[in-house]
């Protein structure tokens, strides 16, 4: 298989490149060349995809599939999709469950309504940008496209600080805050499982939208935190705090509790997302403790356990220690 990866040096793109090389595939990457390139066997094309002239470098290539992780203006996806329509057999676009329009129904499946968006738009917002990217791919590839509506993505290489913040959180001694109900579903996908699945469907000829997160029952908030505590390891004791108490204390869940959702009706669709299509197409998810342990090993190996230089200057994720002390009572 000949694979083109638009991106390819960061989290998801990097996992796709590694997985493809492990299969013996021929890999080409297209990116700005701002990070060290991959090992031998990868053809690196340098360019900025927001400049059509740069993208035209790909016009004379031929690939069996392209994987596109773009999260910016949909018009950039339209440019690449139009140019690659005759050069690539199948277009795999990494989208998001964010494309669904609220309210999100229980058992959210791929038939649910999506947000209003345009394939030719500049960047508007994450949900609209991802949906616009989907539309752009469908314009040029139609039934030769796969729309990967991923949930929270975790695992080695994760450069948003989510896992790092949880590991640092449970590494504290004494009593630490645990959000909500320990039995609440924890829906995510390991980046390596996502990459492997995308390569499978690229080769097998799948088409259309797919929700891609772990199956309901695969992990809970409790099992996720237990896995973090066991990996560190830590003697921390969990104090399960009700969402109402956290909200009253001013806890911003997006910053303090990345990946966790409050058990409210408006989020039920994300907690109970239907992934039967992806599972039927071969999605397999490794145990939560493996994702956590391997991510910790990666963080230690890269010196990223304390802070992530790639995100330096961004808002620090995690629960404020003083707010936590007030909530857990010590």
MOQUI-V584557 format. One line per field, one symbol per residue. burial: b if it has 9 or more other ideal C-beta (glycine too) atoms within 8 Angstrom, else e. A space follows every 50 residues. Layout:
BEGIN
burial = ???
END
This chain:
BEGIN
burial = bbbbbbbbbbbbbbbbbbbbbeeebebbbbbeeeeeebeeebebbebebe eeebbeebeeeebbbbbbbbeebbbbbbbbbbbbbebbebbbbbbbbebb eeebeeebbbebebbebebebeeeeebbbbbbbbbbbbbbbeeebbbbbb bbbbbbbbbebbbbbbbbbbebeebbbbbbebebbbbbbbbbbbbbbbbb bbbeebebebbbbbeeeebbbbbbbebbbebbebebebbbbebebbeebe bebebbbbbbbebeeebbbbbbbbbebbbebbbebeebbbbbbbbbbbbe eeebbeebeebeeeeebbbeeebbbebbee
END
